[in-house]
């Protein structure tokens, strides 16, 4: 192969000029093409608006993707008095004093006896799970829970195998169950406000006191199952499906001085005996006071029952004492079915729209010294044989329509008793009707 001839200086200079010319031409063509493809320039105002919109969209996305609350937490007050986790919204004030410092999304489990937990009106908020507990008192004694708002739990306050605790001045709402006691005794539930839940439930729990609570808009107010010797006193229950219910051998409870209004059911007992229902005020609903399923030996006294479809109901309920009650403006004052050997005395039944007293398949009930006044119909009795007086000179009942039905009757020897009997049905009579109320 022959050796390549070396270029002269002039030849090198000409080659360099040609490359520069071609480079300039290529650059100019690229620049012209770039100008054609360049986007239209926006005014500054439109650029700023675009930036704002981008930030709004990004911010909304971050809000949607970021949780609005901290994760659900469980806070423990341990048996040694420490708080776990140590950094939480529960603070230890002293050896036996604890308080909330802020709202909490979570539960509090108390493992220490003899303490006070002050909610300081903060909120304990749940996750709506069926078995979740707002406050858990399991095998605890002498714990006070107060000033706490509890919402969205399966059980707002759960008390199990615990005694001598006090639940006071708390506000519970939108839980499945507000305050739940099971196998727990001698606890006090005082002056709490409960709404939109099953309010207070006792299961196998004796000797507790439920006092001065305000219950509204609940499916159930106060319910007892297999629970005896409890005091249910001076509570106010409104606009709930049922107010107070005792079931399954709940014995010897005192239901005293409660005010119940606009509830479908007032006070109901099923399979529950030897209870005392005294001095309560009930108004507006379907059933005022009801006993059923062989609830026996109960005392119903000095209650005021108004504007119910049925004032006092007995269904398969024998040997109860019903005395000194006032029943007004009900559909039926007394409504008895399949009930026997009850005593009704010193009651006033007035202005019933249908019947003062209705008895179906009832026997051996003693009905005397009652006032039946201005009822549309005084009595309805079917397949029943009962006693309508306490003999002479004790007398029977006052009937407001007596003088109209028996205008020629006279008093027996200043006894306060008319000399003509009052007909209930063809073969059943009040033999010694009273002249005065």
C-alpha positions as CSV (number, residue, x, y, z in Angstrom):
1,X,0.0,0.0,0.0
2,X,1.4,3.4,-1.1
3,X,1.9,6.1,1.6
4,X,-0.8,8.8,1.8
5,X,0.4,12.3,0.6
6,X,0.5,14.9,3.4
7,X,-1.8,17.9,2.9
8,X,-0.4,21.3,2.5
9,X,-1.2,24.3,4.8
10,X,-3.5,25.8,2.2
11,X,-5.5,22.6,1.8
12,X,-5.9,22.2,5.6
13,X,-7.1,25.8,5.8
14,X,-9.7,25.3,3.1
15,X,-11.0,22.1,4.8
16,X,-11.5,24.0,8.1
17,X,-13.4,26.8,6.4
18,X,-15.7,24.3,4.7
19,X,-16.5,22.5,8.1
20,X,-17.3,25.9,9.8
21,X,-19.6,26.8,6.9
22,X,-21.5,23.5,7.1
23,X,-21.7,23.8,11.0
24,X,-23.2,27.3,10.8
25,X,-25.8,26.0,8.2
26,X,-26.7,23.1,10.4
27,X,-27.1,25.3,13.5
28,X,-29.3,27.8,11.6
29,X,-31.6,25.0,10.4
30,X,-31.9,23.5,14.0
31,X,-32.7,27.0,15.4
32,X,-35.4,27.6,12.7
33,X,-37.0,24.2,13.5
34,X,-36.9,24.9,17.2
35,X,-38.7,28.3,16.8
36,X,-41.4,26.5,14.9
37,X,-41.9,23.9,17.6
38,X,-41.7,26.3,20.6
39,X,-45.0,26.6,22.6
40,X,-47.0,29.8,22.8
41,X,-45.9,32.0,25.7
42,X,-48.5,32.5,28.4
43,X,-49.2,35.8,30.2
44,X,-47.7,35.9,33.7
45,X,-51.3,35.9,35.3
46,X,-52.2,32.6,33.6
47,X,-48.9,31.0,34.6
48,X,-49.5,32.0,38.3
49,X,-53.1,30.6,38.1
50,X,-51.8,27.3,36.7
51,X,-49.3,27.0,39.6
52,X,-52.0,27.6,42.2
53,X,-54.3,25.0,40.6
54,X,-51.4,22.4,40.6
55,X,-50.8,23.1,44.3
56,X,-54.5,22.7,45.2
57,X,-54.7,19.4,43.4
58,X,-51.6,18.1,45.0
59,X,-52.8,19.4,48.5
60,X,-56.2,17.6,48.1
61,X,-54.4,14.4,47.1
62,X,-52.2,14.6,50.2
63,X,-55.3,15.3,52.4
64,X,-57.1,12.3,50.9
65,X,-54.1,10.0,51.3
66,X,-53.2,11.2,54.8
67,X,-55.2,9.7,57.8
68,X,-57.2,12.3,59.7
69,X,-56.6,10.7,63.0
70,X,-53.8,8.9,64.8
71,X,-53.9,5.1,64.9
72,X,-56.3,3.6,67.5
73,X,-54.3,3.1,70.7
74,X,-54.9,1.2,74.0
75,X,-53.6,3.0,77.1
76,X,-53.0,1.0,80.2
77,X,-52.9,2.3,83.8
78,X,-50.8,-0.6,85.1
79,X,-51.1,-2.2,88.6
80,X,-47.9,-0.4,89.7
81,X,-49.5,3.0,88.7
82,X,-47.4,3.6,85.6
83,X,-49.0,4.6,82.3
84,X,-48.3,2.5,79.2
85,X,-47.4,4.0,76.8
86,X,-45.6,6.6,79.0
87,X,-46.2,9.4,76.5
88,X,-50.0,9.5,76.1
89,X,-52.9,11.8,76.8
90,X,-53.5,10.3,80.2
91,X,-51.5,11.9,83.0
92,X,-50.7,10.7,86.5
93,X,-51.5,13.6,88.9
94,X,-50.6,11.7,92.1
95,X,-50.4,8.2,93.3
96,X,-54.1,7.6,92.9
97,X,-55.2,10.5,90.6
98,X,-55.2,10.3,86.8
99,X,-56.6,12.8,84.3
100,X,-57.0,13.2,80.5
101,X,-55.0,16.0,78.9
102,X,-56.6,15.7,75.5
103,X,-59.1,13.8,73.4
104,X,-58.1,10.2,72.8
105,X,-58.8,7.9,69.8
106,X,-58.6,4.6,71.7
107,X,-59.3,2.7,74.8
108,X,-58.2,2.9,78.5
109,X,-57.6,-0.4,80.4
110,X,-57.4,0.1,84.2
111,X,-55.3,-2.5,86.0
112,X,-55.0,-0.6,89.3
113,X,-57.4,-0.4,92.2
114,X,-58.3,2.6,94.4
115,X,-57.8,5.3,91.7
116,X,-59.7,8.3,90.2
117,X,-59.7,8.8,86.5
118,X,-61.0,12.3,85.7
119,X,-61.8,12.8,82.0
120,X,-61.7,16.6,82.4
121,X,-64.6,16.7,79.8
122,X,-62.3,15.3,77.1
123,X,-63.5,12.7,74.5
124,X,-62.6,9.0,74.4
125,X,-63.5,8.1,70.8
126,X,-63.8,4.5,69.6
127,X,-63.5,2.7,66.3
128,X,-67.1,1.3,66.3
129,X,-66.0,-2.3,66.6
130,X,-68.6,-4.5,68.2
131,X,-66.4,-5.8,71.1
132,X,-64.4,-2.7,71.7
133,X,-64.3,-1.2,75.3
134,X,-63.9,2.5,76.0
135,X,-63.0,2.0,79.6
136,X,-62.2,-1.6,80.8
137,X,-62.7,-2.4,84.5
138,X,-62.0,-6.1,84.9
139,X,-61.5,-7.4,88.4
140,X,-61.2,-3.9,89.8
141,X,-62.3,-2.3,93.0
142,X,-62.8,1.3,94.2
143,X,-62.2,3.0,90.9
144,X,-64.0,6.3,90.1
145,X,-64.6,7.3,86.5
146,X,-65.9,10.9,86.1
147,X,-66.2,13.8,83.6
148,X,-65.5,11.8,80.5
149,X,-67.2,11.7,77.2
150,X,-67.3,8.3,75.6
151,X,-68.5,7.5,72.1
152,X,-68.4,5.0,69.2
153,X,-67.5,1.8,71.2
154,X,-69.2,-1.6,71.4
155,X,-69.2,-1.1,75.2
156,X,-68.6,2.5,76.5
157,X,-67.7,1.4,80.1
158,X,-67.2,-2.3,80.6
159,X,-67.3,-3.6,84.2
160,X,-66.6,-7.3,84.8
161,X,-66.1,-9.1,88.1
162,X,-65.7,-5.7,89.8
163,X,-67.1,-4.1,92.9
164,X,-67.4,-0.7,94.8
165,X,-66.7,1.4,91.7
166,X,-68.3,4.7,90.9
167,X,-69.3,5.9,87.4
168,X,-70.3,9.5,87.8
169,X,-71.1,12.5,85.6
170,X,-69.9,11.0,82.3
171,X,-71.5,11.5,78.9
172,X,-71.9,8.4,76.8
173,X,-73.4,8.4,73.3
174,X,-73.5,6.4,70.0
175,X,-72.1,3.3,71.6
176,X,-73.8,-0.1,71.1
177,X,-73.9,-0.4,74.9
178,X,-73.3,2.5,77.2
179,X,-72.5,1.1,80.7
180,X,-72.3,-2.7,80.9
181,X,-71.9,-4.6,84.2
182,X,-71.4,-8.4,84.4
183,X,-70.9,-10.4,87.6
184,X,-70.3,-7.1,89.4
185,X,-71.7,-5.8,92.6
186,X,-72.0,-2.8,94.9
187,X,-71.1,-0.3,92.1
188,X,-72.7,3.2,91.7
189,X,-73.8,4.6,88.4
190,X,-74.7,8.2,89.2
191,X,-75.7,11.3,87.2
192,X,-74.5,10.2,83.9
193,X,-76.0,11.3,80.5
194,X,-76.6,8.6,78.0
195,X,-78.1,8.7,74.5
196,X,-78.4,6.8,71.3
197,X,-77.4,3.3,72.5
198,X,-78.5,0.6,75.0
199,X,-77.8,2.8,78.0
200,X,-77.2,0.7,81.2
201,X,-77.2,-3.1,81.4
202,X,-76.7,-5.3,84.4
203,X,-76.1,-9.0,84.0
204,X,-75.7,-11.3,87.0
205,X,-75.0,-8.2,89.0
206,X,-76.5,-7.6,92.4
207,X,-76.6,-4.7,94.9
208,X,-75.7,-1.9,92.5
209,X,-77.1,1.6,92.6
210,X,-78.3,3.4,89.4
211,X,-79.2,6.9,90.5
212,X,-80.0,10.2,88.9
213,X,-79.0,9.4,85.3
214,X,-80.5,11.1,82.2
215,X,-81.2,8.7,79.4
216,X,-82.7,9.8,76.0
217,X,-83.1,8.4,72.5
218,X,-82.0,4.9,73.5
219,X,-83.1,1.5,72.3
220,X,-83.1,0.4,75.9
221,X,-82.8,2.5,79.0
222,X,-82.0,0.3,82.1
223,X,-82.0,-3.4,81.7
224,X,-81.4,-6.1,84.4
225,X,-80.9,-9.8,83.7
226,X,-80.4,-12.3,86.5
227,X,-79.7,-9.2,88.7
228,X,-81.1,-8.7,92.2
229,X,-81.2,-6.3,95.1
230,X,-80.4,-3.3,92.9
231,X,-81.6,0.3,93.5
232,X,-82.9,2.2,90.4
233,X,-83.8,5.6,91.7
234,X,-84.6,9.1,90.4
235,X,-83.5,8.5,86.8
236,X,-85.1,10.4,83.9
237,X,-85.7,8.4,80.8
238,X,-87.2,10.0,77.6
239,X,-87.9,9.1,74.0
240,X,-86.6,5.6,74.2
241,X,-87.9,2.3,73.0
242,X,-88.1,0.8,76.5
243,X,-87.3,2.5,79.7
244,X,-86.7,0.0,82.5
245,X,-86.8,-3.8,82.1
246,X,-86.2,-6.7,84.4
247,X,-85.9,-10.2,83.2
248,X,-84.8,-13.8,84.1
249,X,-85.2,-14.0,87.8
250,X,-84.2,-10.5,88.7
251,X,-85.5,-10.3,92.3
252,X,-86.0,-7.8,95.1
253,X,-85.0,-4.7,93.1
254,X,-86.3,-1.2,94.1
255,X,-87.5,1.0,91.2
256,X,-88.2,4.3,92.9
257,X,-89.0,7.8,91.8
258,X,-88.0,7.6,88.2
259,X,-89.6,9.9,85.5
260,X,-90.3,8.2,82.2
261,X,-91.9,9.9,79.2
262,X,-92.4,9.2,75.5
263,X,-91.1,5.7,75.7
264,X,-92.8,2.8,74.0
265,X,-92.5,0.7,77.1
266,X,-92.3,2.1,80.6
267,X,-91.4,-0.5,83.3
268,X,-91.5,-4.1,82.3
269,X,-90.9,-7.3,84.4
270,X,-90.5,-10.8,82.9
271,X,-89.9,-13.8,85.1
272,X,-89.0,-11.4,87.9
273,X,-90.5,-11.4,91.4
274,X,-90.5,-9.7,94.7
275,X,-89.6,-6.3,93.3
276,X,-90.9,-2.9,94.4
277,X,-92.1,-0.4,91.8
278,X,-92.9,2.8,93.8
279,X,-93.5,6.5,93.2
280,X,-92.6,6.6,89.5
281,X,-94.1,9.0,87.0
282,X,-94.8,7.6,83.5
283,X,-96.4,9.4,80.6
284,X,-97.0,8.7,76.9
285,X,-96.4,5.3,75.3
286,X,-97.8,1.9,74.7
287,X,-97.5,0.1,78.0
288,X,-96.9,1.9,81.3
289,X,-96.1,-0.9,83.8
290,X,-96.2,-4.5,82.7
291,X,-95.7,-7.8,84.4
292,X,-95.5,-11.1,82.5
293,X,-94.2,-14.7,82.5
294,X,-95.0,-15.5,86.1
295,X,-93.6,-12.4,87.7
296,X,-95.1,-12.7,91.1
297,X,-95.2,-11.2,94.6
298,X,-94.2,-7.7,93.2
299,X,-95.5,-4.5,94.8
300,X,-96.6,-1.7,92.4
301,X,-97.5,1.3,94.5
302,X,-98.0,5.1,94.3
303,X,-97.1,5.4,90.7
304,X,-98.6,7.9,88.3
305,X,-99.4,6.6,84.8
306,X,-100.8,8.8,82.1
307,X,-101.5,8.7,78.4
308,X,-100.5,5.1,77.6
309,X,-102.5,2.7,75.5
310,X,-102.4,0.4,78.5
311,X,-101.7,1.7,81.9
312,X,-100.8,-1.4,84.1
313,X,-100.7,-4.7,82.3
314,X,-100.5,-8.2,83.8
315,X,-100.1,-11.3,81.6
316,X,-99.6,-14.6,83.4
317,X,-98.6,-12.7,86.5
318,X,-100.1,-13.9,89.8
319,X,-100.1,-12.8,93.4
320,X,-99.0,-9.2,93.0
321,X,-100.0,-6.2,95.1
322,X,-101.1,-3.2,93.1
323,X,-102.0,-0.3,95.4
324,X,-102.4,3.5,95.5
325,X,-101.6,4.1,91.8
326,X,-103.1,6.8,89.7
327,X,-103.9,5.9,86.1
328,X,-105.3,8.6,83.8
329,X,-106.1,9.2,80.2
330,X,-105.1,5.7,79.0
331,X,-106.8,3.5,76.5
332,X,-107.2,0.8,79.1
333,X,-106.4,1.5,82.8
334,X,-105.8,-2.1,84.0
335,X,-105.3,-4.8,81.4
336,X,-105.2,-8.3,82.9
337,X,-104.9,-11.6,81.0
338,X,-104.4,-15.1,82.5
339,X,-103.5,-13.6,85.9
340,X,-104.9,-14.7,89.2
341,X,-104.8,-14.0,93.0
342,X,-103.6,-10.4,92.6
343,X,-104.8,-7.6,95.0
344,X,-105.9,-4.2,93.5
345,X,-106.8,-1.7,96.1
346,X,-106.8,2.1,96.6
347,X,-106.0,2.8,93.0
348,X,-107.7,5.6,90.9
349,X,-108.5,4.9,87.3
350,X,-110.0,7.8,85.4
351,X,-110.8,9.0,81.9
352,X,-109.9,5.8,80.1
353,X,-110.9,5.8,76.5
354,X,-111.9,2.2,76.4
355,X,-112.1,0.5,79.8
356,X,-111.1,1.3,83.3
357,X,-110.3,-2.3,83.8
358,X,-110.2,-5.3,81.4
359,X,-109.9,-8.9,82.6
360,X,-109.7,-11.9,80.3
361,X,-109.4,-15.4,81.7
362,X,-108.5,-14.1,85.2
363,X,-109.6,-15.6,88.5
364,X,-109.5,-14.9,92.2
365,X,-108.2,-11.3,91.9
366,X,-109.4,-9.1,94.8
367,X,-110.4,-5.7,93.5
368,X,-111.7,-3.2,96.2
369,X,-111.4,0.3,97.5
370,X,-110.5,1.6,94.0
371,X,-112.0,4.6,92.2
372,X,-113.3,4.1,88.7
373,X,-114.1,7.5,87.4
374,X,-115.3,8.9,84.1
375,X,-114.0,6.0,82.0
376,X,-115.8,5.4,78.7
377,X,-116.6,1.8,80.0
378,X,-115.8,0.9,83.6
379,X,-115.2,-2.8,83.2
380,X,-114.7,-5.5,80.6
381,X,-114.6,-9.1,81.9
382,X,-114.5,-12.3,79.9
383,X,-114.2,-15.8,81.2
384,X,-113.2,-14.4,84.6
385,X,-114.4,-14.8,88.2
386,X,-113.0,-12.2,90.6
387,X,-113.8,-10.5,93.9
388,X,-115.0,-6.9,93.7
389,X,-115.4,-6.0,97.3
390,X,-113.9,-6.7,100.8
391,X,-117.2,-7.5,102.4
392,X,-119.3,-5.4,104.8
393,X,-118.5,-2.9,106.3
394,X,-115.2,-2.5,104.4
395,X,-116.9,-2.1,101.1
396,X,-116.1,-2.4,97.4
397,X,-115.2,0.3,94.9
398,X,-116.3,3.8,93.9
399,X,-118.0,3.9,90.4
400,X,-118.6,7.3,89.0
401,X,-121.7,6.1,87.0
402,X,-123.3,4.4,89.9
403,X,-126.0,7.0,90.7
404,X,-126.9,7.2,87.1
405,X,-127.4,3.4,86.8
406,X,-129.0,3.0,90.2
407,X,-130.9,6.2,90.9
408,X,-133.1,4.7,93.7
409,X,-130.3,3.4,95.8
410,X,-129.7,4.5,99.4
411,X,-126.9,4.4,101.9
412,X,-126.8,1.6,104.3
413,X,-126.9,3.0,107.9
414,X,-124.4,5.9,107.3
415,X,-121.8,3.3,106.3
416,X,-120.7,5.0,103.1
417,X,-122.0,2.0,101.1
418,X,-124.9,1.8,98.7
419,X,-127.6,-0.7,99.3
420,X,-127.6,-2.0,95.7
421,X,-124.8,-4.0,94.2
422,X,-123.0,-2.8,91.1
423,X,-123.2,-5.2,88.2
424,X,-119.8,-6.2,86.6
425,X,-121.2,-9.1,84.4
426,X,-124.4,-11.1,84.9
427,X,-123.1,-13.3,87.7
428,X,-120.4,-11.0,89.1
429,X,-121.0,-7.9,91.2
430,X,-119.5,-5.4,93.5
431,X,-121.8,-6.1,96.4
432,X,-120.9,-3.1,98.5
433,X,-120.2,-0.2,96.2
434,X,-118.8,3.0,97.9
435,X,-120.6,6.3,97.9
436,X,-117.5,8.5,98.1
437,X,-114.2,8.4,96.4
